[in-house]
Amino acid sequence: MKTSRSLLLALVLSGALTVTAACGDKKDNGGTAPAAGGSASAAASPQADARTELINAFNKLNTVTLAYTANTETGTVATTKLNGSSDPVKKAASGSMTISAQGTQITADLVVVGTDVYLKLSVPLPGIDPKKWLYIDGAKTSLSKLGLGSPDDPANVKGLADAIATVERDGPGGYKGTFDMTKRNLPEASTAMLQQMGDAAKSVPFEATVGADGYLTALTVKMPAAGQVPATTSTTTFSDFGKPVSISKPADADVQPAPAALLSQFA
């Protein structure tokens, strides 16, 4: 029971950190994204133009199906790996998460269709059939605490446009700058962490790559330490833009209601 509780807390912490770091994960649709760090263009555009280009790249992620991966390292305390796919138009997303913390590893599978959330954990829970999906009413919880963004904003980038404090080009397809995370609409737990960062939360470094088709293909964000939470680096990539995605709810026979103890972790 103690082990299960610590693992669940690790899941919640990891999800909160992933969202706070705003790690998006998407890549280019079939093409190879131009590498960041190449030679600077002969005539660099003003920062305002770079900002517009990056905002447009963020927004394009919410218009097509895609695949994503996200890796988050919280100092030496925990690592999180998330991969999956999304269909923003149908408000559907799925993902598989692996969390390593305190010498323990957890895997979790997630399916979100509208406000219906289905979760399958690798850890045993009292009274729970480990072979079945746990159903969570997404209208009564926070998807961010599950490590996923809203189905119509799988990359959690809608709030990032307003959070761009500085940005400049960094070679072909590359951008670098800072986010003012205090300008984002974040869950209560994440807001509390930002407060502990102080002024550092207003200048969080990021690097981004935009593919030839204008989609954001990679985003790395380096969050400063917050209280007892070490500095966190999150890298997300996006790919397979517009390719067919199949995301469906599990069969009723394979689903059971999530227990109250678990729901309280995501309230």
VOFIKOL-493776 format. One record per residue (C-alpha): x, y, z; residue number from 1. Coordinates in nm, 4 decimals, decimal comma. Layout:
<atoms>
<atom><px>X</px><py>Y</py><pz>Z</pz><resi>NUM</resi></atom>
...
</atoms>
This chain:
<atoms>
<atom><px>0,0000</px><py>0,0000</py><pz>0,0000</pz><resi>1</resi></atom>
<atom><px>0,2834</px><py>0,2394</py><pz>0,0869</pz><resi>2</resi></atom>
<atom><px>0,4576</px><py>0,1532</py><pz>-0,2392</pz><resi>3</resi></atom>
<atom><px>0,1430</px><py>0,2160</py><pz>-0,4420</pz><resi>4</resi></atom>
<atom><px>0,0954</px><py>0,5537</py><pz>-0,2771</pz><resi>5</resi></atom>
<atom><px>0,4514</px><py>0,6668</py><pz>-0,3429</pz><resi>6</resi></atom>
<atom><px>0,4237</px><py>0,5596</py><pz>-0,7053</pz><resi>7</resi></atom>
<atom><px>0,1019</px><py>0,7482</py><pz>-0,7554</pz><resi>8</resi></atom>
<atom><px>0,2567</px><py>1,0591</py><pz>-0,6024</pz><resi>9</resi></atom>
<atom><px>0,5470</px><py>1,0210</py><pz>-0,8420</pz><resi>10</resi></atom>
<atom><px>0,3003</px><py>1,0034</py><pz>-1,1297</pz><resi>11</resi></atom>
<atom><px>0,1266</px><py>1,3204</py><pz>-1,0163</pz><resi>12</resi></atom>
<atom><px>0,4554</px><py>1,5050</py><pz>-0,9623</pz><resi>13</resi></atom>
<atom><px>0,5880</px><py>1,4007</py><pz>-1,2993</pz><resi>14</resi></atom>
<atom><px>0,2731</px><py>1,5098</py><pz>-1,4773</pz><resi>15</resi></atom>
<atom><px>0,2758</px><py>1,8469</py><pz>-1,3041</pz><resi>16</resi></atom>
<atom><px>0,6385</px><py>1,9037</py><pz>-1,3933</pz><resi>17</resi></atom>
<atom><px>0,5796</px><py>1,8086</py><pz>-1,7549</pz><resi>18</resi></atom>
<atom><px>0,3040</px><py>2,0645</py><pz>-1,7888</pz><resi>19</resi></atom>
<atom><px>0,4917</px><py>2,3331</py><pz>-1,5973</pz><resi>20</resi></atom>
<atom><px>0,7869</px><py>2,2832</py><pz>-1,8282</pz><resi>21</resi></atom>
<atom><px>0,5433</px><py>2,3081</py><pz>-2,1195</pz><resi>22</resi></atom>
<atom><px>0,7129</px><py>2,0265</py><pz>-2,3027</pz><resi>23</resi></atom>
<atom><px>0,5462</px><py>1,9868</py><pz>-2,6352</pz><resi>24</resi></atom>
<atom><px>0,6328</px><py>1,6877</py><pz>-2,8446</pz><resi>25</resi></atom>
<atom><px>0,5887</px><py>1,6804</py><pz>-3,2155</pz><resi>26</resi></atom>
<atom><px>0,8010</px><py>1,6378</py><pz>-3,5255</pz><resi>27</resi></atom>
<atom><px>0,7752</px><py>1,7181</py><pz>-3,8940</pz><resi>28</resi></atom>
<atom><px>0,5421</px><py>1,5188</py><pz>-4,1201</pz><resi>29</resi></atom>
<atom><px>0,7795</px><py>1,2911</py><pz>-4,2949</pz><resi>30</resi></atom>
<atom><px>1,0495</px><py>1,5509</py><pz>-4,3574</pz><resi>31</resi></atom>
<atom><px>1,3696</px><py>1,6059</py><pz>-4,1712</pz><resi>32</resi></atom>
<atom><px>1,3550</px><py>1,9145</py><pz>-3,9539</pz><resi>33</resi></atom>
<atom><px>1,6324</px><py>2,1664</py><pz>-4,0163</pz><resi>34</resi></atom>
<atom><px>1,8878</px><py>2,1432</py><pz>-3,7396</pz><resi>35</resi></atom>
<atom><px>1,9078</px><py>2,4232</py><pz>-3,4894</pz><resi>36</resi></atom>
<atom><px>2,2408</px><py>2,5920</py><pz>-3,4437</pz><resi>37</resi></atom>
<atom><px>2,3294</px><py>2,6253</py><pz>-3,8151</pz><resi>38</resi></atom>
<atom><px>2,4679</px><py>2,9332</py><pz>-3,9805</pz><resi>39</resi></atom>
<atom><px>2,2715</px><py>3,2503</py><pz>-3,9207</pz><resi>40</resi></atom>
<atom><px>2,0692</px><py>3,3896</py><pz>-4,2098</pz><resi>41</resi></atom>
<atom><px>2,2277</px><py>3,6753</py><pz>-4,3997</pz><resi>42</resi></atom>
<atom><px>1,9542</px><py>3,9152</py><pz>-4,3001</pz><resi>43</resi></atom>
<atom><px>1,7979</px><py>3,8207</py><pz>-3,9702</pz><resi>44</resi></atom>
<atom><px>1,4398</px><py>3,9418</py><pz>-3,9257</pz><resi>45</resi></atom>
<atom><px>1,3430</px><py>4,1491</py><pz>-3,6238</pz><resi>46</resi></atom>
<atom><px>1,2459</px><py>3,9691</py><pz>-3,3033</pz><resi>47</resi></atom>
<atom><px>0,8802</px><py>4,0462</py><pz>-3,3738</pz><resi>48</resi></atom>
<atom><px>0,8955</px><py>3,8424</py><pz>-3,6944</pz><resi>49</resi></atom>
<atom><px>1,0647</px><py>3,5518</py><pz>-3,5156</pz><resi>50</resi></atom>
<atom><px>0,7912</px><py>3,5661</py><pz>-3,2526</pz><resi>51</resi></atom>
<atom><px>0,5179</px><py>3,5544</py><pz>-3,5159</pz><resi>52</resi></atom>
<atom><px>0,6803</px><py>3,2599</py><pz>-3,6912</pz><resi>53</resi></atom>
<atom><px>0,7108</px><py>3,0638</py><pz>-3,3681</pz><resi>54</resi></atom>
<atom><px>0,3550</px><py>3,1410</py><pz>-3,2575</pz><resi>55</resi></atom>
<atom><px>0,2272</px><py>3,0212</py><pz>-3,5939</pz><resi>56</resi></atom>
<atom><px>0,4284</px><py>2,6995</py><pz>-3,5553</pz><resi>57</resi></atom>
<atom><px>0,2740</px><py>2,6429</py><pz>-3,2104</pz><resi>58</resi></atom>
<atom><px>-0,0769</px><py>2,6987</py><pz>-3,3422</pz><resi>59</resi></atom>
<atom><px>-0,0377</px><py>2,4593</py><pz>-3,6354</pz><resi>60</resi></atom>
<atom><px>0,0029</px><py>2,1680</py><pz>-3,3933</pz><resi>61</resi></atom>
<atom><px>-0,3600</px><py>2,2008</py><pz>-3,2929</pz><resi>62</resi></atom>
<atom><px>-0,4934</px><py>2,1579</py><pz>-3,6452</pz><resi>63</resi></atom>
<atom><px>-0,3717</px><py>1,8111</py><pz>-3,7503</pz><resi>64</resi></atom>
<atom><px>-0,3204</px><py>1,4597</py><pz>-3,6198</pz><resi>65</resi></atom>
<atom><px>0,0316</px><py>1,3890</py><pz>-3,4996</pz><resi>66</resi></atom>
<atom><px>0,2647</px><py>1,1696</py><pz>-3,2960</pz><resi>67</resi></atom>
<atom><px>0,4677</px><py>1,2962</py><pz>-3,0029</pz><resi>68</resi></atom>
<atom><px>0,7434</px><py>1,2076</py><pz>-2,7575</pz><resi>69</resi></atom>
<atom><px>0,8414</px><py>1,3925</py><pz>-2,4416</pz><resi>70</resi></atom>
<atom><px>1,1366</px><py>1,3316</py><pz>-2,2120</pz><resi>71</resi></atom>
<atom><px>1,1654</px><py>1,5117</py><pz>-1,8793</pz><resi>72</resi></atom>
<atom><px>1,4586</px><py>1,4958</py><pz>-1,6379</pz><resi>73</resi></atom>
<atom><px>1,4033</px><py>1,6367</py><pz>-1,2904</pz><resi>74</resi></atom>
<atom><px>1,7613</px><py>1,6624</py><pz>-1,1730</pz><resi>75</resi></atom>
<atom><px>1,8675</px><py>1,3163</py><pz>-1,0589</pz><resi>76</resi></atom>
<atom><px>1,5369</px><py>1,2605</py><pz>-0,8770</pz><resi>77</resi></atom>
<atom><px>1,3040</px><py>1,1455</py><pz>-1,1542</pz><resi>78</resi></atom>
<atom><px>1,2735</px><py>1,0937</py><pz>-1,5275</pz><resi>79</resi></atom>
<atom><px>0,9582</px><py>1,0769</py><pz>-1,7350</pz><resi>80</resi></atom>
<atom><px>0,9150</px><py>0,9475</py><pz>-2,0884</pz><resi>81</resi></atom>
<atom><px>0,5875</px><py>0,9991</py><pz>-2,2715</pz><resi>82</resi></atom>
<atom><px>0,4925</px><py>0,9047</py><pz>-2,6246</pz><resi>83</resi></atom>
<atom><px>0,1660</px><py>0,8857</py><pz>-2,8061</pz><resi>84</resi></atom>
<atom><px>-0,0600</px><py>1,0407</py><pz>-3,0673</pz><resi>85</resi></atom>
<atom><px>-0,3394</px><py>1,2937</py><pz>-3,0856</pz><resi>86</resi></atom>
<atom><px>-0,6312</px><py>1,4054</py><pz>-3,2989</pz><resi>87</resi></atom>
<atom><px>-0,7141</px><py>1,7620</py><pz>-3,1918</pz><resi>88</resi></atom>
<atom><px>-1,0195</px><py>1,7908</py><pz>-3,4183</pz><resi>89</resi></atom>
<atom><px>-1,1820</px><py>1,4857</py><pz>-3,2574</pz><resi>90</resi></atom>
<atom><px>-1,0472</px><py>1,5892</py><pz>-2,9149</pz><resi>91</resi></atom>
<atom><px>-0,8782</px><py>1,2538</py><pz>-2,8701</pz><resi>92</resi></atom>
<atom><px>-0,5306</px><py>1,1686</py><pz>-2,7432</pz><resi>93</resi></atom>
<atom><px>-0,3423</px><py>0,8648</py><pz>-2,6197</pz><resi>94</resi></atom>
<atom><px>-0,0086</px><py>0,8159</py><pz>-2,4531</pz><resi>95</resi></atom>
<atom><px>0,2205</px><py>0,5744</py><pz>-2,2751</pz><resi>96</resi></atom>
<atom><px>0,4233</px><py>0,7098</py><pz>-1,9846</pz><resi>97</resi></atom>
<atom><px>0,7205</px><py>0,5625</py><pz>-1,8004</pz><resi>98</resi></atom>
<atom><px>0,8245</px><py>0,7241</py><pz>-1,4734</pz><resi>99</resi></atom>
<atom><px>1,1405</px><py>0,6383</py><pz>-1,2846</pz><resi>100</resi></atom>
<atom><px>1,1722</px><py>0,7796</py><pz>-0,9333</pz><resi>101</resi></atom>
<atom><px>1,3197</px><py>0,6714</py><pz>-0,6015</pz><resi>102</resi></atom>
<atom><px>1,4503</px><py>0,3494</py><pz>-0,7535</pz><resi>103</resi></atom>
<atom><px>1,1047</px><py>0,2521</py><pz>-0,8751</pz><resi>104</resi></atom>
<atom><px>0,9609</px><py>0,2474</py><pz>-1,2258</pz><resi>105</resi></atom>
<atom><px>0,5960</px><py>0,2909</py><pz>-1,3185</pz><resi>106</resi></atom>
<atom><px>0,4308</px><py>0,2632</py><pz>-1,6558</pz><resi>107</resi></atom>
<atom><px>0,0939</px><py>0,4129</py><pz>-1,7340</pz><resi>108</resi></atom>
<atom><px>-0,1227</px><py>0,4080</py><pz>-2,0450</pz><resi>109</resi></atom>
<atom><px>-0,3713</px><py>0,6878</py><pz>-2,1048</pz><resi>110</resi></atom>
<atom><px>-0,6578</px><py>0,7383</py><pz>-2,3480</pz><resi>111</resi></atom>
<atom><px>-0,8572</px><py>1,0616</py><pz>-2,3613</pz><resi>112</resi></atom>
<atom><px>-1,1671</px><py>1,0985</py><pz>-2,5780</pz><resi>113</resi></atom>
<atom><px>-1,3535</px><py>1,4209</py><pz>-2,5107</pz><resi>114</resi></atom>
<atom><px>-1,3911</px><py>1,4327</py><pz>-2,1323</pz><resi>115</resi></atom>
<atom><px>-1,3583</px><py>1,0563</py><pz>-2,0876</pz><resi>116</resi></atom>
<atom><px>-1,0212</px><py>0,9478</py><pz>-1,9483</pz><resi>117</resi></atom>
<atom><px>-0,8965</px><py>0,5897</py><pz>-1,9253</pz><resi>118</resi></atom>
<atom><px>-0,5877</px><py>0,4983</py><pz>-1,7234</pz><resi>119</resi></atom>
<atom><px>-0,4002</px><py>0,1719</py><pz>-1,6819</pz><resi>120</resi></atom>
<atom><px>-0,1170</px><py>0,1525</py><pz>-1,4268</pz><resi>121</resi></atom>
<atom><px>0,1562</px><py>-0,1077</py><pz>-1,3917</pz><resi>122</resi></atom>
<atom><px>0,1296</px><py>-0,1066</py><pz>-1,0115</pz><resi>123</resi></atom>
<atom><px>-0,1199</px><py>-0,3159</py><pz>-0,8134</pz><resi>124</resi></atom>
<atom><px>-0,3945</px><py>-0,1265</py><pz>-0,6339</pz><resi>125</resi></atom>
<atom><px>-0,6305</px><py>-0,2703</py><pz>-0,3702</pz><resi>126</resi></atom>
<atom><px>-0,9557</px><py>-0,3961</py><pz>-0,5240</pz><resi>127</resi></atom>
<atom><px>-0,8454</px><py>-0,3163</py><pz>-0,8792</pz><resi>128</resi></atom>
<atom><px>-0,8192</px><py>-0,5617</py><pz>-1,1661</pz><resi>129</resi></atom>
<atom><px>-0,4771</px><py>-0,4748</py><pz>-1,3185</pz><resi>130</resi></atom>
<atom><px>-0,5944</px><py>-0,5962</py><pz>-1,6593</pz><resi>131</resi></atom>
<atom><px>-0,8715</px><py>-0,3381</py><pz>-1,6802</pz><resi>132</resi></atom>
<atom><px>-0,8731</px><py>0,0313</py><pz>-1,7605</pz><resi>133</resi></atom>
<atom><px>-0,9702</px><py>0,2768</py><pz>-1,4882</pz><resi>134</resi></atom>
<atom><px>-1,2315</px><py>0,5292</py><pz>-1,5964</pz><resi>135</resi></atom>
<atom><px>-1,1968</px><py>0,8911</py><pz>-1,4848</pz><resi>136</resi></atom>
<atom><px>-1,4465</px><py>1,1638</py><pz>-1,5657</pz><resi>137</resi></atom>
<atom><px>-1,2178</px><py>1,4291</py><pz>-1,7132</pz><resi>138</resi></atom>
<atom><px>-1,4769</px><py>1,6964</py><pz>-1,6458</pz><resi>139</resi></atom>
<atom><px>-1,4139</px><py>1,6459</py><pz>-1,2740</pz><resi>140</resi></atom>
<atom><px>-1,0338</px><py>1,6354</py><pz>-1,2739</pz><resi>141</resi></atom>
<atom><px>-0,7280</px><py>1,7966</py><pz>-1,4312</pz><resi>142</resi></atom>
<atom><px>-0,5851</px><py>1,6290</py><pz>-1,7408</pz><resi>143</resi></atom>
<atom><px>-0,2574</px><py>1,8104</py><pz>-1,6775</pz><resi>144</resi></atom>
<atom><px>-0,2061</px><py>1,6051</py><pz>-1,3631</pz><resi>145</resi></atom>
<atom><px>-0,2204</px><py>1,2943</py><pz>-1,5800</pz><resi>146</resi></atom>
<atom><px>0,0655</px><py>1,4243</py><pz>-1,7927</pz><resi>147</resi></atom>
<atom><px>-0,1598</px><py>1,5061</py><pz>-2,0894</pz><resi>148</resi></atom>
<atom><px>-0,2813</px><py>1,8310</py><pz>-2,2288</pz><resi>149</resi></atom>
<atom><px>-0,6352</px><py>1,8992</py><pz>-2,3393</pz><resi>150</resi></atom>
<atom><px>-0,7277</px><py>1,6777</py><pz>-2,6370</pz><resi>151</resi></atom>
<atom><px>-0,7633</px><py>1,9882</py><pz>-2,8548</pz><resi>152</resi></atom>
<atom><px>-0,4260</px><py>2,1180</py><pz>-2,7328</pz><resi>153</resi></atom>
<atom><px>-0,2120</px><py>1,8039</py><pz>-2,6951</pz><resi>154</resi></atom>
<atom><px>0,1147</px><py>1,9961</py><pz>-2,6929</pz><resi>155</resi></atom>
<atom><px>0,0038</px><py>2,2332</py><pz>-2,4180</pz><resi>156</resi></atom>
<atom><px>0,1148</px><py>2,5221</py><pz>-2,6379</pz><resi>157</resi></atom>
<atom><px>-0,1928</px><py>2,7457</py><pz>-2,6480</pz><resi>158</resi></atom>
<atom><px>-0,0678</px><py>2,9391</py><pz>-2,3470</pz><resi>159</resi></atom>
<atom><px>0,2922</px><py>2,9491</py><pz>-2,4645</pz><resi>160</resi></atom>
<atom><px>0,2372</px><py>3,2165</py><pz>-2,7288</pz><resi>161</resi></atom>
<atom><px>0,1539</px><py>3,4764</py><pz>-2,4652</pz><resi>162</resi></atom>
<atom><px>0,4384</px><py>3,3502</py><pz>-2,2468</pz><resi>163</resi></atom>
<atom><px>0,7159</px><py>3,4271</py><pz>-2,4972</pz><resi>164</resi></atom>
<atom><px>0,9305</px><py>3,6940</py><pz>-2,3326</pz><resi>165</resi></atom>
<atom><px>1,2187</px><py>3,6980</py><pz>-2,5808</pz><resi>166</resi></atom>
<atom><px>1,2918</px><py>3,5068</py><pz>-2,9023</pz><resi>167</resi></atom>
<atom><px>1,5457</px><py>3,5169</py><pz>-3,1812</pz><resi>168</resi></atom>
<atom><px>1,6439</px><py>3,2960</py><pz>-3,4704</pz><resi>169</resi></atom>
<atom><px>1,9173</px><py>3,0428</py><pz>-3,4082</pz><resi>170</resi></atom>
<atom><px>2,0149</px><py>2,9124</py><pz>-3,7497</pz><resi>171</resi></atom>
<atom><px>1,7879</px><py>2,7591</py><pz>-4,0163</pz><resi>172</resi></atom>
<atom><px>1,4636</px><py>2,6457</py><pz>-3,8518</pz><resi>173</resi></atom>
<atom><px>1,6016</px><py>2,7181</py><pz>-3,5050</pz><resi>174</resi></atom>
<atom><px>1,4807</px><py>2,9582</py><pz>-3,2367</pz><resi>175</resi></atom>
<atom><px>1,5915</px><py>3,0366</py><pz>-2,8840</pz><resi>176</resi></atom>
<atom><px>1,4574</px><py>3,2643</py><pz>-2,6182</pz><resi>177</resi></atom>
<atom><px>1,2810</px><py>3,2766</py><pz>-2,2851</pz><resi>178</resi></atom>
<atom><px>0,9299</px><py>3,2158</py><pz>-2,1536</pz><resi>179</resi></atom>
<atom><px>0,7620</px><py>3,4157</py><pz>-1,8796</pz><resi>180</resi></atom>
<atom><px>0,5798</px><py>3,1240</py><pz>-1,7186</pz><resi>181</resi></atom>
<atom><px>0,3863</px><py>3,3535</py><pz>-1,4859</pz><resi>182</resi></atom>
<atom><px>0,1767</px><py>3,4509</py><pz>-1,7898</pz><resi>183</resi></atom>
<atom><px>0,0483</px><py>3,0969</py><pz>-1,8400</pz><resi>184</resi></atom>
<atom><px>-0,2789</px><py>2,9606</py><pz>-1,7040</pz><resi>185</resi></atom>
<atom><px>-0,1462</px><py>2,6673</py><pz>-1,5013</pz><resi>186</resi></atom>
<atom><px>-0,2858</px><py>2,4200</py><pz>-1,2456</pz><resi>187</resi></atom>
<atom><px>-0,2654</px><py>2,5223</py><pz>-0,8805</pz><resi>188</resi></atom>
<atom><px>0,0226</px><py>2,2844</py><pz>-0,8059</pz><resi>189</resi></atom>
<atom><px>0,2289</px><py>2,4237</py><pz>-1,0928</pz><resi>190</resi></atom>
<atom><px>0,1515</px><py>2,7826</py><pz>-0,9923</pz><resi>191</resi></atom>
<atom><px>0,2822</px><py>2,7085</py><pz>-0,6440</pz><resi>192</resi></atom>
<atom><px>0,6094</px><py>2,5822</py><pz>-0,7922</pz><resi>193</resi></atom>
<atom><px>0,6435</px><py>2,8930</py><pz>-1,0080</pz><resi>194</resi></atom>
<atom><px>0,6079</px><py>3,1112</py><pz>-0,6997</pz><resi>195</resi></atom>
<atom><px>0,9027</px><py>2,9293</py><pz>-0,5437</pz><resi>196</resi></atom>
<atom><px>1,1127</px><py>3,0070</py><pz>-0,8524</pz><resi>197</resi></atom>
<atom><px>1,0748</px><py>3,3794</py><pz>-0,7976</pz><resi>198</resi></atom>
<atom><px>1,1915</px><py>3,6035</py><pz>-1,0809</pz><resi>199</resi></atom>
<atom><px>1,3575</px><py>3,3061</py><pz>-1,2540</pz><resi>200</resi></atom>
<atom><px>1,0097</px><py>3,1938</py><pz>-1,3653</pz><resi>201</resi></atom>
<atom><px>0,9918</px><py>3,5060</py><pz>-1,5843</pz><resi>202</resi></atom>
<atom><px>1,2940</px><py>3,4122</py><pz>-1,7961</pz><resi>203</resi></atom>
<atom><px>1,2851</px><py>3,0344</py><pz>-1,8521</pz><resi>204</resi></atom>
<atom><px>1,5211</px><py>2,9382</py><pz>-2,1398</pz><resi>205</resi></atom>
<atom><px>1,3884</px><py>2,7456</py><pz>-2,4384</pz><resi>206</resi></atom>
<atom><px>1,5087</px><py>2,6211</py><pz>-2,7754</pz><resi>207</resi></atom>
<atom><px>1,2690</px><py>2,5354</py><pz>-3,0574</pz><resi>208</resi></atom>
<atom><px>1,2899</px><py>2,3888</py><pz>-3,4060</pz><resi>209</resi></atom>
<atom><px>1,0369</px><py>2,4492</py><pz>-3,6839</pz><resi>210</resi></atom>
<atom><px>1,0211</px><py>2,2236</py><pz>-3,9889</pz><resi>211</resi></atom>
<atom><px>1,0009</px><py>2,3289</py><pz>-4,3526</pz><resi>212</resi></atom>
<atom><px>0,6202</px><py>2,2974</py><pz>-4,3435</pz><resi>213</resi></atom>
<atom><px>0,5929</px><py>2,5418</py><pz>-4,0554</pz><resi>214</resi></atom>
<atom><px>0,5166</px><py>2,2914</py><pz>-3,7780</pz><resi>215</resi></atom>
<atom><px>0,6940</px><py>2,2975</py><pz>-3,4438</pz><resi>216</resi></atom>
<atom><px>0,9082</px><py>1,9832</py><pz>-3,4478</pz><resi>217</resi></atom>
<atom><px>1,1017</px><py>2,0143</py><pz>-3,1221</pz><resi>218</resi></atom>
<atom><px>1,0931</px><py>2,2156</py><pz>-2,8015</pz><resi>219</resi></atom>
<atom><px>1,3371</px><py>2,2043</py><pz>-2,5104</pz><resi>220</resi></atom>
<atom><px>1,2585</px><py>2,3963</py><pz>-2,1920</pz><resi>221</resi></atom>
<atom><px>1,4893</px><py>2,4328</py><pz>-1,8907</pz><resi>222</resi></atom>
<atom><px>1,2967</px><py>2,5094</py><pz>-1,5751</pz><resi>223</resi></atom>
<atom><px>1,4902</px><py>2,6398</py><pz>-1,2716</pz><resi>224</resi></atom>
<atom><px>1,4719</px><py>2,4685</py><pz>-0,9339</pz><resi>225</resi></atom>
<atom><px>1,1577</px><py>2,5265</py><pz>-0,7294</pz><resi>226</resi></atom>
<atom><px>1,1898</px><py>2,4661</py><pz>-0,3576</pz><resi>227</resi></atom>
<atom><px>1,2805</px><py>2,0993</py><pz>-0,3156</pz><resi>228</resi></atom>
<atom><px>1,2170</px><py>2,0238</py><pz>-0,6844</pz><resi>229</resi></atom>
<atom><px>1,5479</px><py>2,0257</py><pz>-0,8773</pz><resi>230</resi></atom>
<atom><px>1,5978</px><py>2,2054</py><pz>-1,2062</pz><resi>231</resi></atom>
<atom><px>1,4092</px><py>2,0266</py><pz>-1,4833</pz><resi>232</resi></atom>
<atom><px>1,4879</px><py>1,9831</py><pz>-1,8520</pz><resi>233</resi></atom>
<atom><px>1,2083</px><py>1,8758</py><pz>-2,0857</pz><resi>234</resi></atom>
<atom><px>1,2441</px><py>1,7942</py><pz>-2,4532</pz><resi>235</resi></atom>
<atom><px>0,9468</px><py>1,7241</py><pz>-2,6759</pz><resi>236</resi></atom>
<atom><px>0,9367</px><py>1,6264</py><pz>-3,0426</pz><resi>237</resi></atom>
<atom><px>0,6432</px><py>1,6115</py><pz>-3,2855</pz><resi>238</resi></atom>
<atom><px>0,6047</px><py>1,4067</py><pz>-3,6023</pz><resi>239</resi></atom>
<atom><px>0,3692</px><py>1,2328</py><pz>-3,8474</pz><resi>240</resi></atom>
<atom><px>0,1583</px><py>1,5424</py><pz>-3,9079</pz><resi>241</resi></atom>
<atom><px>-0,1684</px><py>1,4618</py><pz>-4,0815</pz><resi>242</resi></atom>
<atom><px>-0,1121</px><py>1,0868</py><pz>-4,0822</pz><resi>243</resi></atom>
<atom><px>-0,4053</px><py>0,8602</py><pz>-3,9817</pz><resi>244</resi></atom>
<atom><px>-0,4494</px><py>0,8186</py><pz>-3,6068</pz><resi>245</resi></atom>
<atom><px>-0,6733</px><py>0,5577</py><pz>-3,4435</pz><resi>246</resi></atom>
<atom><px>-0,7771</px><py>0,6455</py><pz>-3,0890</pz><resi>247</resi></atom>
<atom><px>-1,0820</px><py>0,4776</py><pz>-2,9378</pz><resi>248</resi></atom>
<atom><px>-1,2307</px><py>0,4073</py><pz>-2,5976</pz><resi>249</resi></atom>
<atom><px>-1,1650</px><py>0,0635</py><pz>-2,4435</pz><resi>250</resi></atom>
<atom><px>-1,4492</px><py>-0,1881</py><pz>-2,4596</pz><resi>251</resi></atom>
<atom><px>-1,6949</px><py>-0,1609</py><pz>-2,1684</pz><resi>252</resi></atom>
<atom><px>-1,5975</px><py>-0,5100</py><pz>-2,0523</pz><resi>253</resi></atom>
<atom><px>-1,2384</px><py>-0,3900</py><pz>-2,0081</pz><resi>254</resi></atom>
<atom><px>-1,3255</px><py>-0,0839</py><pz>-1,7979</pz><resi>255</resi></atom>
<atom><px>-1,3899</px><py>-0,0275</py><pz>-1,4275</pz><resi>256</resi></atom>
<atom><px>-1,4512</px><py>0,2940</py><pz>-1,2303</pz><resi>257</resi></atom>
<atom><px>-1,1400</px><py>0,4483</py><pz>-1,0771</pz><resi>258</resi></atom>
<atom><px>-1,1423</px><py>0,4207</py><pz>-0,6960</pz><resi>259</resi></atom>
<atom><px>-1,1998</px><py>0,7328</py><pz>-0,4888</pz><resi>260</resi></atom>
<atom><px>-0,8458</px><py>0,7153</py><pz>-0,3484</pz><resi>261</resi></atom>
<atom><px>-0,7018</px><py>0,7447</py><pz>-0,6972</pz><resi>262</resi></atom>
<atom><px>-0,9432</px><py>1,0159</py><pz>-0,8076</pz><resi>263</resi></atom>
<atom><px>-0,8392</px><py>1,2296</py><pz>-0,5124</pz><resi>264</resi></atom>
<atom><px>-0,4836</px><py>1,2345</py><pz>-0,6508</pz><resi>265</resi></atom>
<atom><px>-0,6060</px><py>1,4003</py><pz>-0,9693</pz><resi>266</resi></atom>
<atom><px>-0,8736</px><py>1,6296</py><pz>-0,8264</pz><resi>267</resi></atom>
</atoms>
